[in-house]
Amino acid sequence: MDKEEFIVMHISQFRKPWIKYFFRYDPVISLKRVKCPVLALNGAKDVQVAPENLVVIEKAIRQAGNDKVTIKEFSNMNHLFQTCKTGAMDEYATIEQTIGPFVLGEISSWVIKPTK
């Protein structure tokens, strides 16, 4: 694919209804309806979902009166919770680790804690 084809392909995506919905959707409205315990995780080097979203998630859930929210940002982790150098998507396939073991530990601990 040459540069022009690449550009045309990506521009055409912006005409589709799902992308219009995606850009207009405000997750805070939905987050304010969540009443169950929440664990929100992010890799510090995530280039697909900004780690700064964790604060927004926590704030929206707490504003609705749900204080059962835990946020955690993992340093040197990408979107897939792999230990990484850059976080770039083209790096994913070069990393042998599927998910950092300590991330799985954090998730397990969190799941066990609210169920006691």
PEPEWO-V439339 format. One line per field, one symbol per residue. burial: 1 if it has 9 or more other C-alpha atoms within 8 Angstrom, else 0. Layout:
burial->???
This chain:
burial->00000100000000000011000000010011000000111111111000100101110111000100101111011111111100110011001000110011000001000000
